[in-house]
Amino acid sequence: MADSSDSVSIDMEALSLGGQEHLVETTYGPVCVAVCGDPDKPALITYPDIGLNYMFCFQGLLFCPEASSLLLHNFCIYHISPLGHELGAPIISVDAPLLSADDLADQIVEVLNFFGLGAVMCMGVTAGAYILTLFAMKYRQRVLGLILVSPLCQAPSWSEWLCNKVMSNLLYYYGTCGVVKEMLLKRYFSKEVRGNGQVPESDIVQECRRLLCERQSTNVWRFLEAINGRVDLSEGLRKLQCRTLIFIGENSAYHSEAVHMTTKLDRRYGALVEVQGSGSLVSEEQPQAMVIPMEYFLMGYGLYRPTQSVSPRSPLSPTRISPELLSPENMGLKLKPIKTRLAL
C-alpha cells in the first residue's frame, strides 16, 4: 500500500461505469474512490452495502437510461469503496485496527476534503446508507440531501446481531464459504430473483455470487464488524435538516427499519417509497422504480434531465425544495410491481 499522502490514479478501461479510481490516504487508512463525470458539476457520493462495491451496488441504476441521464447529467459521482471492497483490493493487514461506523463516517470528510468538495448529495445502500446517515448527522453542513436504499438506523436487534456474528465467524475462519454467500444473497435480494427448485437464479444473482467469490473475506469481515457494532440513530434523525428520500423493497429484511426511520424524520424533509416485489437492493433489482421519485426529488434542487432547458451546473440549494414535493401524498406511495430481470 502506498505511504504517500497523494492519490494514486488508475485508468480502469474495464470499468463498466467509466470511472477513474483514486486511492486516497486518510487517517483511518487508504480508501478507494472512483470518480465518474465532470468534476465541475455538483458532487454525488455513493456508499455500498457489505460485500459489494459500486460496480454492482449502483450499476443497475446507472445502466438504466433514464436514471443515467438524470444523475450523470447533473452530478459528478464519487463512488466510495469501504474497507478494501474495491476491485482487486489486497487483504487488509491483521495489524490494522478495526474501524467503527463513526470512523467510517469521519473518513468520508477526509475524502471530501481531498477532492476539494463542499456540501454533497449522498446515496447509500443498507450498511452504506447507515454510514451516510451518520455522516449527515455529524457533519450537517456537508450534506445537501440523502437518497437511501433499504437503510439501517437502529442498533442491531438480537436476531440480526446473532446472525451477523455467525456470518462474521464464518468469514473469519472459513472465508466466503457457501453459507456466507447464501446469507448475503438473502440480505440483498427477494425470493423471486434468488430462484428455487423450479425457477433458476436470475442473472443478477449469479453475477453477485461470482462477485462475492472475488472478495477478500477478512475485508468483508471488518465492514460487518463495524456495522454490527452500530448505535441507534433514531433520536438524532429529527434534527436532520437535509431532504431524505428512502427506497425500501417490499420483501426487504429491513422493511420495518426503513418505516421506523421515516417516522423519526421531520415529515417536512422525509419521504418513503416502497417498491413492490423487490428485496433490499432496489438499485439492482428494480432500478426503474427509483427514477420518477428521484426526478421529483432533484427537481426541488433545480436539477432536471438533459431534455430540460436547465443548466446541470445549477447550484444545489436545499431551501429550494417545497415541502409539498415530498409530502406523503405525493411521494409516500407504493409503486406498481415492475418486472425484474428474472432469467426464466
N, C-alpha and C positions, 0 to 999 in steps of 0.2 A: 504494500500500500504506500502511496506517495506520502512523503513527510512534508512536502511544500504546502504552503497555505494557498497557492494558486490552484485554479481548477484545471482538470485535465479534459480537454475536448476530444471527443472521438466521433469520427464520421461513421455512422451506422447506416449504410445503404440498405441493409436488410430490414431495418425497422419499418414496419408497415405504416406507421403514423408519421414517418418522415421527420423525426426529431433528431436533435443533436444532443448527445449526452455529455454532462459535465460532472466531474467528481469534485464536490465541494467539501473542503475540510472544515469541520466545526468543532466546538468544544467537546461534543459528545461522540466524535468520530466522523469519518467521511460519509457523505450521503450523495447518492447518485440522483441527478436531476436531468430529465430530458426536456429540452425546450423546443416547442413546436410553434412556428408562426413568427410574425413581425414583432420584435421586442418593443417597438414604439407604441403598440396597442396596449390597452388595459390588460392587466395580468389576471389569469385564472390559474390557481394552483389545485392540483388533484392529489389525493392520498388513497391508496388501495386498501383492500381488506387483507387479512392474514393469509399468507401463502401465495398471494397474487402480485402482479406488477401492473403498471399502467397499460402495457400492451394487451393484456387480457381484460383487466377490470373495466377499461373505457374504450376498447377497440370497437365493440359492437355499437356503442353510441356514436363514436366519431366516424364509423363506416356508414351510418345512416345518413343519407344525403341531406335531409332537412336539418338534422342536428349539426352536421359538419358545417353546413353553410352558415348556420346561426352562430356557432361557437368560434370557428376558425376565422370567420369574417370580422368578428368583434374583439377577439382576445388573442393574446399570445399565451399559450398554455405551458405551464411549468409542472411537469409530472414528477412528483417526489416519490422515490422508492425507499421505503424504510428498511433499515437493518439488514442490508445485504439481500434484498429481494430483487435487485436488478438482474438483467440478463447476464449470465456468466460471472456472477458475483463469487468471490472467494469465500472460504469459511472464515467467519469472524474468530479472532484469536480467543482461546479459552481464558486468557488473562484479561481480556476486555471486560469492564464491569457491565452488569445488566442495567439496562436503561428502564426508567419508569415512563408511564404515559406523560407525566409532567416534563420529563427530559425531552421526549419526542416533540412535544408542543414547543418547548423552548428552542429546539433545534431548527424549527421552521423559521423563527425570527432571524437566525443567523443566515439561513438560505436566502430570505428576502433581502437582507442587508447586503449579501454578496452580490446579488443581481441588481442592487440599487432600486428595489421596488418599495413603494409606499403601501397604500391600502390595496388589498386584493380581493377578488371573488374566490370562493373556496368550494370545491366539490369533493366529497369523500364517500366511501362505501363502508358500512358497518364499523369495523375497528378504525378505519381511516376517518370515518365520519365522527367518531368519538374524539380522535386526536384533534381534528379541525375545530370541533365544538369547544373543546378545552382551550385550544389556541385562541379562539374568538373571545372566550370569557377572560382570558389572561391579558390579551392584547387587543382591546376593543377598537383602538384607533387604526389597527392594521387590517381590519376585516370589513368589507363592504356588504357582503351577503354570503349566505350559506346555502348550498344545494346538497342535501344529504340523502343518501340511498340506504334504506334499512338501518338507520343509525342506532347506536347504543348511547345511553345517557345515565343509566343507573349502575350501581355496583353489581357484580355477578350474583345471580340467585345461587342457592346452594346446589341446585341441579346443574346449572351452567358451570359453576366453579369446579364441581366434581368432574364433569365431562371434559372440561379444559385440562384439568390435572391429569386425567387418564391420557388424553392426547399428548400432553406435554411430556409425560414419562415415556410414552411410546416413541415420540420424536427424539428424545434424548438418548434412549438406549437402543432403539431399533431403526431409527431413521424414518423416512417417509414410506412406511410399510402400507400394505393394503388396507388395514383398519383405519389408519390415519387418513388415507385418501378418501375412503367412504365417508368418514366423519366430516371432512371438509366439503366434499361434494354435496352432502346433505345440508350443510350450512349455507351453501351458495344457491342451490337450485331447487325447483319444485319437483315433485314426483313425476310429473308428466314428461319432463325432459331427461330425467335420470333413467327412465325406462324400467322395465320389469321383465318377467319371463316371456310375455307375449310381444312386448314392444322394445326394440333395441334402444340403447342410449343415443341421444341426439349427437350430432357432430360437435356441438359446442361443449358437451360434457366430455366427450372423448378427447377433445383438444385440451381441456382443462386438466384431465387426468394425465396427459402427456406432459403438460407444463409442470405439474406437481412433482413428477419424477425428476425434473431437472433442478428442483430447488435444493439448496443446502439445508438439510433438516435442522441443524443447530441454529441457523439464522432464523428459520421459521419459529423455532422454539423460543428464541429471545423475544420476538414480537408477541407471541402468545403469552409469555410470562408477564410482559408489560401490560397487556390488555386484561389478563386475569386478575391483576392487582389494581385495577382501576377503582376510582372512588365515584360516589354518586354526585352527579352534577345538577340534579333536579332543582335544588333551591336557588342556584345561580342563574337558571335559564330565564327567569322572569326579567332579569336585569339586562339581558341581551338586547341591544338596540338595532342590530342589523336584521334585515329581512331574511327569513329562513323558509326554504321550500323543501318539504320532506316527501320522498317517494318510499312507499312500502309495498312489497309484494303481498298479495292476499294470503299466500301459502308460506310466507317467511316465518322462520322460527322467532323472529324479533318483531313480529307484528304488534304485540302488546307494548313493547318497548317504544316503538315509534308513536303509537297512540298516546302513551303516557307523556312522551316528550312534547307532543303537540299541546296537551292540556297545560303543561307547565310554561310554555312560551306565552309571551304577550300576544293576545289574539290579533292585535293590530299588525303584528310583524310575522306571524307564522301561518303556514298552510300545509295541509296534509293531502297527498294524492295517493289513493290506494289503487294498485294495478291488479286487476283480477287475473287469476290463473298464472301468477308469477311467484318465484321464490324471492330470496333476498337480493340476488344480483340482477336487479331490474335493468341495469345499464348494459347487460349482455343478453339476458333472456328476452326482454321486451323493450328494447331501446326506443322503438317508435312511440311508446306510450309516454315518454318523457318530453317529447318535442313541443307539443302545444303548451303544457304548463310552463316549461322553461321559456318559451317565446313570450308569454304574457308576463312572466316574472321579470325578464330582462327588459321588456318594453318600458317598464317603470323607470329604468335607468337610462332611457333614451337610446337603447340598443335594439336594432332590428335586423332582419335578414337583408342580404345584399340587394334584394329587389326594391327595398325601400330607399327613398332618397334621403338617407340619414348617414352621416359620416360615422364609420366604425371607431373613429378616434374621439367620439363624444365623451366628455368626462363623466365618470361614474359618480353619481350623487344619490345616496340612499334616500334623501329627502324628496326625491322626485317620484317615488312610488306612492300612489294613493292607497290608503288602507282598503278601499273597496276592491282594488285589484286582487288582493289576497284574502278576501273575505271567504268564509266557509261556503257561502252560497256560490261563489264564482270558482273557487279552487278546490275546496274540500269535497270532492265528488269522486265517485267510483267510475273508473274508466271501463268501457266495454272491453270484453276479452279480445286480445289481439293474438293472432296465430303465431305461435313460437316457431323457432327454427328446429322443428322436430323431424328427424330423418326416419321415415317410415319404411 
